[in-house]
């Protein structure tokens, strides 16, 4: 999520970070970015009561611990021991663009003083307006206190005593009191707010971040997606509760025709929706991937073996032995990529959908009566029923393929989507833009774009092509 303004808060250290710079247009890259950084240190790096230069090193990381450093710079900053306050602009001496820093990903900042780390890394957040009043995004900062008043004038010498034998000299007058402190300086000018996003713009970006997805899967007339926080969201038909996912966090989700399954964060499988064949009753144990079909489900266990449950009238729930990296369940057949890269299929073979070609693959997708896979050289190969040209993929290199009823789609190496097969509802006319992943339903298609949003196209009778929006 792009931002001009961010805030860091911690229990020990309180700091504020503001990203300023020109923005070309909505969704365009930011240029000339700088971070205004302010932090009150838990302990003073100097014992001097006057402003003393101290060498600070600032670095941005892609993880709270470990990870990769994305940018760093060192600079002397004047600090006073009594206030312990450090204020500076990051990126003014070492430009962020030189390191191609991507502020759309979560970053952490590490501070070092004279080569020693100050606390742990702190997470960059986006709650800028929480620091300001509703009337003004950034109030003017009061000026410093005025100088101390001048010292009082020394009292006059007392008068000479009367002439006696010899009069005593009068005592010296007392020293005058110190004058009162001068008045506080005037309030500083308000900053130029044109360099900051408004509260409404930040709210919109926060909502977009909360609705970002990492994976999506299209069923018959519904779609489910895995959000960046690990929860599952579904939209479209909710027949038998297939679009009502359970609470908790997941690693992957798969939408079938009448039911949905997902791999939880603890690697167990949870299923919901119609369960007439027991397709919603997963076995115990841990899995790394799951695929839901019409009346059965298959999954790859953490040890690499495949287990299936539910309808087995064509043998689609009787997988072969061996270890696999991925599995895909169609209507009445299933296919998987073995650890050596070859493809094995089982179940119905009415149109040759369970007779894979020789060679090695990185991924496979089982449809209604055909199957497609991405070969290790990036080309797509399909076998089985070829109605509407569903098994005739275009040339070129792909990273992923998806198929179901009468159309197929894939993500090309340039991140654009290409589709082939039936297009009676526009399901084979992909949206423009770049994508991370694509999924094909019965008559609709959805994909996760590189900005984390979901785009869908094709049939929308039950809202299956209307993903949640910010």
C-alpha positions in Angstrom: 0.0 0.0 0.0 1.5 3.3 -1.0 1.7 6.0 1.6 3.1 9.4 2.3 2.6 9.2 6.0 3.3 6.5 8.6 3.7 6.3 12.4 5.8 4.1 14.7 4.7 3.5 18.3 6.4 1.4 20.9 6.1 0.9 24.7 9.6 2.3 25.3 10.3 4.5 22.3 7.8 6.9 20.8 8.5 8.0 17.3 6.6 9.4 14.3 7.5 8.9 10.6 6.1 10.9 7.8 6.8 10.0 4.1 6.7 13.1 1.9 7.2 13.5 -1.8 5.5 14.0 -5.1 3.0 11.5 -6.4 2.2 11.3 -10.1 -1.3 9.8 -10.0 -3.4 7.2 -8.2 -1.5 3.9 -8.5 1.6 5.6 -9.9 5.0 5.3 -8.4 6.1 7.8 -5.8 9.2 9.9 -6.6 11.4 12.0 -4.4 10.3 10.2 -1.2 11.7 11.2 2.2 10.8 10.0 5.7 10.5 12.6 8.4 11.6 10.6 11.5 11.2 11.7 15.1 11.9 9.5 18.2 12.3 10.1 21.9 15.1 7.7 23.0 14.7 5.7 26.2 18.2 6.8 27.3 20.4 9.7 26.2 23.3 8.8 23.8 25.2 11.8 25.2 25.7 13.4 28.6 25.9 16.9 27.2 23.1 19.4 28.1 23.9 21.2 24.8 23.2 20.0 21.3 25.9 17.4 20.6 26.4 15.5 17.2 25.9 11.8 17.6 26.3 9.3 14.7 23.0 7.5 13.9 22.5 4.6 11.4 19.0 4.0 10.1 18.0 0.9 8.1 14.8 -0.6 6.7 14.2 -4.4 6.7 11.5 -6.7 5.2 11.1 -8.8 8.4 10.8 -8.1 12.2 13.9 -10.3 12.7 16.3 -11.8 10.2 15.2 -10.9 6.7 17.0 -8.6 4.2 18.0 -5.0 4.6 16.3 -2.8 2.0 18.0 0.5 2.6 20.4 2.2 5.1 22.2 5.5 5.8 24.4 6.9 8.5 24.5 10.6 9.6 25.5 12.8 12.5 22.4 14.2 14.4 22.6 16.8 17.2 21.0 15.4 20.4 20.5 17.0 23.9 20.8 14.7 26.9 17.8 16.4 28.7 15.3 15.9 25.9 16.7 12.7 24.2 14.8 13.8 21.1 16.1 13.0 17.6 14.5 14.5 14.5 15.8 14.0 10.9 14.8 13.3 7.4 15.6 9.8 6.2 16.4 9.4 2.5 17.9 12.9 2.2 21.5 11.7 1.9 20.9 8.2 0.6 17.8 8.1 -1.7 15.3 5.3 -1.3 15.0 5.0 -5.1 18.7 4.1 -5.2 17.8 0.9 -3.4 14.4 0.5 -5.1 12.6 0.5 -1.7 9.0 -0.9 -2.1 6.8 0.8 0.4 3.8 -1.4 -0.7 5.4 -4.2 1.4 5.6 -4.2 5.2 8.8 -2.8 6.4 10.6 -2.5 9.8 13.0 0.3 10.9 16.2 -0.3 13.0 18.0 2.5 14.7 21.7 2.3 15.8 23.6 4.9 17.8 27.4 4.9 17.4 27.2 1.4 16.0 25.0 -0.1 18.7 21.3 -1.1 18.1 18.7 1.0 20.0 16.0 -1.5 20.9 14.4 -4.0 18.4 13.1 -3.2 14.9 9.8 -1.4 14.9 7.0 -1.9 12.4 6.0 0.9 10.0 2.3 1.5 10.4 -0.3 3.8 8.7 -2.2 5.7 11.3 -1.0 9.3 10.8 -4.2 11.2 11.6 -4.4 9.5 15.1 -1.8 12.1 16.3 -3.8 15.2 15.2 -7.1 16.9 16.0 -10.2 16.7 13.8 -9.8 20.4 12.9 -6.2 20.3 11.6 -4.3 17.3 10.3 -1.0 18.8 11.7 -1.2 21.7 14.2 1.5 24.4 14.3 4.3 23.6 16.7 4.7 26.2 19.6 8.0 28.1 19.5 10.7 27.8 22.2 10.5 29.6 25.5 11.9 33.1 25.5 15.4 33.9 27.0 15.8 34.4 30.7 15.5 38.0 31.9 18.6 40.0 32.7 20.2 40.0 36.2 18.9 42.6 38.6 21.0 45.8 39.1 23.2 45.8 42.1 21.9 48.0 45.0 23.6 51.4 45.7 26.2 51.9 48.4 24.7 53.1 51.6 25.4 56.8 52.7 28.5 57.7 54.7 27.8 57.8 58.5 27.7 61.2 60.4 31.0 62.7 61.5 31.7 61.5 65.0 35.0 60.6 66.3 34.9 58.8 63.0 31.7 57.7 61.5 31.3 54.1 60.2 30.9 53.6 56.5 27.4 52.6 55.5 26.7 48.9 54.5 26.7 47.9 50.8 23.3 47.5 49.4 21.8 44.0 48.7 22.1 42.5 45.2 19.0 43.0 43.1 16.7 39.9 42.3 17.0 38.1 39.0 14.5 39.5 36.5 11.5 37.3 35.5 11.6 34.8 32.6 10.8 36.3 29.2 7.4 35.4 27.5 7.0 32.2 25.3 7.9 32.6 21.7 5.1 32.9 19.1 3.5 29.7 17.6 5.3 28.3 14.6 3.7 28.4 11.1 1.4 25.5 10.0 3.1 23.1 7.6 2.1 22.7 4.0 -0.5 20.0 4.1 -0.5 19.5 0.3 2.4 17.1 0.9 0.3 14.7 2.9 -2.6 12.4 2.2 -5.9 13.3 3.8 -7.6 11.2 6.5 -10.1 10.0 3.9 -7.3 8.9 1.6 -5.5 7.0 4.4 -8.8 5.4 5.4 -9.3 4.1 1.8 -5.8 2.8 1.7 -6.2 1.0 5.1 -9.4 -0.7 3.8 -7.6 -1.7 0.7 -4.8 -3.3 2.7 -7.3 -5.2 4.9 -8.9 -6.6 1.7 -5.7 -7.7 0.0 -5.5 -11.3 -1.0 -2.7 -13.8 -1.6 -4.7 -16.6 -3.3 -8.2 -17.1 -4.8 -10.2 -20.1 -6.0 -13.3 -20.2 -8.1 -16.0 -22.8 -7.7 -19.2 -23.4 -9.7 -21.1 -20.3 -8.6 -19.0 -18.9 -5.8 -15.5 -17.9 -5.1 -13.3 -17.9 -2.0 -10.0 -16.1 -1.3 -7.2 -16.1 1.3 -6.7 -12.6 2.7 -3.3 -11.3 3.7 -4.2 -11.7 7.4 -4.8 -15.4 6.8 -8.6 -15.3 7.1 -10.9 -16.7 4.3 -13.5 -14.6 2.5 -16.1 -16.1 0.1 -18.7 -14.5 -2.2 -21.4 -15.7 -4.6 -23.8 -18.6 -3.9 -24.0 -19.8 -0.3 -25.7 -23.1 -1.1 -25.4 -25.5 1.9 -23.1 -22.9 3.5 -20.2 -23.3 1.1 -19.5 -19.6 1.2 -19.5 -19.4 5.0 -16.0 -20.2 6.1 -15.1 -20.9 9.7 -13.1 -18.5 11.8 -9.4 -18.8 12.1 -6.4 -18.4 9.8 -5.5 -20.5 6.8 -2.6 -21.2 4.4 -4.7 -22.1 1.3 -8.3 -22.5 0.2 -10.1 -24.5 -2.5 -13.7 -24.0 -3.7 -15.4 -27.1 -5.2 -18.9 -27.3 -6.8 -20.9 -27.7 -3.6 -18.3 -27.5 -0.8 -15.1 -25.7 0.1 -12.0 -26.8 2.0 -8.9 -25.1 3.3 -5.6 -25.8 5.0 -5.5 -24.2 8.5 -2.4 -22.5 9.9 -1.7 -25.6 11.9 -1.8 -27.7 8.6 -5.0 -29.5 9.5 -7.9 -29.4 6.9 -11.3 -27.8 7.5 -14.2 -28.2 5.1 -17.7 -26.6 4.9 -20.8 -26.8 2.6 -22.6 -29.9 1.2 -21.3 -33.3 2.5 -23.5 -36.0 1.0 -20.5 -38.2 0.1 -18.4 -37.3 3.1 -16.3 -34.8 1.1 -16.5 -32.4 4.1 -15.1 -34.9 6.5 -11.3 -34.7 6.1 -9.0 -37.3 7.8 -6.8 -36.4 10.7 -3.2 -35.4 10.2 -1.4 -32.5 8.6 -1.6 -31.3 5.0 0.3 -28.7 2.9 -2.3 -28.4 0.1 -6.0 -29.4 -0.6 -8.2 -29.5 -3.7 -12.1 -29.7 -3.6 -14.0 -31.3 -6.5 -17.7 -32.1 -7.0 -18.2 -34.9 -4.4 -14.7 -35.6 -3.3 -11.6 -33.9 -2.0 -7.9 -34.7 -2.3 -4.9 -33.3 -0.4 -1.1 -33.5 -0.2 0.0 -34.4 3.3 3.1 -32.8 4.9 5.0 -36.1 4.2 4.1 -35.7 0.4 1.6 -38.6 0.2 -1.9 -37.9 -1.3 -5.1 -38.7 0.6 -8.6 -38.4 -0.8 -12.1 -38.7 0.7 -15.7 -38.6 -0.5 -17.2 -40.0 -3.7 -15.1 -42.8 -5.3 -17.4 -44.2 -8.0 -14.8 -43.7 -10.7 -11.8 -44.3 -8.4 -11.2 -40.5 -8.1 -10.6 -40.9 -4.4 -8.1 -43.8 -4.7 -4.8 -42.0 -5.4 -1.6 -43.9 -6.3 1.2 -44.4 -3.8 4.3 -42.2 -3.8 5.1 -38.6 -2.9 3.7 -35.5 -4.6 4.2 -31.8 -4.6 0.7 -30.8 -5.7 -2.7 -32.3 -6.4 -5.8 -31.1 -8.4 -9.3 -32.5 -8.2 -11.7 -32.3 -11.2 -15.3 -33.6 -11.6 -14.6 -37.3 -11.6 -10.8 -37.5 -11.9 -7.7 -36.1 -10.1 -4.1 -35.5 -11.1 -0.9 -34.7 -9.2 2.7 -33.7 -9.8 5.1 -36.3 -8.4 8.3 -35.4 -6.6 10.2 -36.2 -9.8 8.0 -33.8 -11.9 6.0 -36.4 -13.8 2.2 -36.3 -13.6 0.0 -39.1 -12.4 -3.9 -39.1 -12.8 -6.6 -41.4 -11.5 -10.4 -41.7 -11.8 -12.6 -41.3 -14.9 -10.8 -41.3 -18.2 -13.7 -40.9 -20.6 -12.0 -38.4 -22.9 -8.3 -39.1 -22.0 -8.3 -36.6 -19.1 -6.4 -39.1 -16.9 -3.8 -40.0 -19.5 -1.0 -37.4 -19.1 1.8 -37.0 -21.6 5.4 -37.8 -20.8 7.7 -35.2 -19.5 8.1 -33.1 -16.3 5.7 -30.5 -15.0 5.7 -27.8 -12.2 1.9 -27.7 -11.8 -1.3 -29.4 -13.0 -5.0 -28.4 -13.1 -7.8 -31.0 -13.5 -11.0 -29.8 -15.1 -14.4 -31.4 -15.9 -13.1 -33.8 -18.6 -9.7 -32.4 -19.5 -6.5 -31.5 -17.7 -3.8 -28.9 -18.3 -0.3 -28.6 -16.8 2.7 -26.2 -16.9 5.9 -28.0 -18.1 9.3 -27.2 -16.6 10.1 -25.1 -19.6 7.1 -22.9 -19.0 4.9 -24.1 -21.8 1.3 -25.4 -21.2 0.2 -28.8 -22.3 -3.5 -30.0 -22.1 -5.1 -33.4 -22.7 -8.6 -34.9 -22.7 -11.8 -33.3 -24.1 -11.1 -30.3 -26.5 -14.6 -28.9 -26.9 -14.4 -25.1 -27.5 -10.6 -25.5 -27.9 -10.3 -25.9 -24.1 -7.3 -28.2 -24.5 -5.5 -26.1 -27.1 -3.4 -23.6 -25.1 -1.6 -20.6 -26.7 2.1 -20.6 -27.2 4.4 -18.8 -24.8 5.7 -19.3 -21.3 3.5 -19.5 -18.2 4.0 -19.6 -14.5 0.6 -21.1 -13.6 -2.5 -22.6 -15.3 -6.2 -23.1 -14.2 -9.0 -24.9 -15.8 -12.5 -26.2 -15.0 -15.5 -26.7 -17.2 -15.1 -25.4 -20.8 -12.4 -22.8 -20.5 -8.8 -22.5 -19.2 -6.6 -19.6 -18.2 -3.0 -19.1 -17.3 -0.6 -16.5 -15.9 2.2 -15.7 -18.4 5.8 -14.9 -17.4 5.1 -11.2 -17.9 2.3 -11.5 -15.3 -0.5 -10.9 -17.8 -3.4 -13.5 -18.1 -4.3 -15.4 -21.2 -7.5 -17.6 -21.6 -8.8 -20.0 -24.1 -11.9 -22.1 -24.7 -15.6 -21.1 -24.3 -16.2 -17.4 -23.9 -20.0 -17.2 -24.0 -20.1 -15.2 -20.7 -16.8 -13.4 -21.2 -15.0 -15.9 -18.9 -12.1 -16.1 -21.4 -11.7 -12.4 -21.9 -9.3 -11.5 -19.0 -8.9 -8.1 -17.4 -5.9 -5.9 -18.2 -3.1 -5.6 -15.7 -0.6 -8.0 -14.0 -1.5 -11.0 -11.9 0.1 -13.3 -9.3 -2.4 -16.1 -9.8 -5.6 -17.0 -11.7 -8.5 -19.5 -11.1 -11.2 -20.8 -13.5 -14.8 -21.6 -12.3 -17.7 -23.1 -14.3 -18.4 -19.9 -16.3 -16.3 -17.2 -14.5 -12.7 -16.4 -13.8 -10.9 -14.6 -11.0 -7.3 -13.6 -10.3 -5.1 -12.0 -7.7 -3.5 -8.9 -9.1 0.0 -7.8 -8.2 -1.3 -5.1 -5.9 -3.2 -7.8 -3.9 -6.7 -6.9 -5.1 -9.0 -9.5 -6.8 -10.4 -9.1 -10.3 -13.2 -11.4 -11.7 -14.9 -11.6 -15.1 -17.6 -13.8 -16.7 -20.9 -15.1 -15.4 -22.2 -13.3 -12.3 -25.6 -14.8 -11.6 -24.9 -15.1 -7.9 -22.3 -12.5 -7.4 -19.4 -15.0 -7.9 -17.7 -12.3 -10.1 -18.1 -9.5 -7.6 -15.3 -9.7 -5.1 -15.4 -7.6 -1.9 -14.1 -4.1 -2.4 -12.6 -1.5 -0.1 
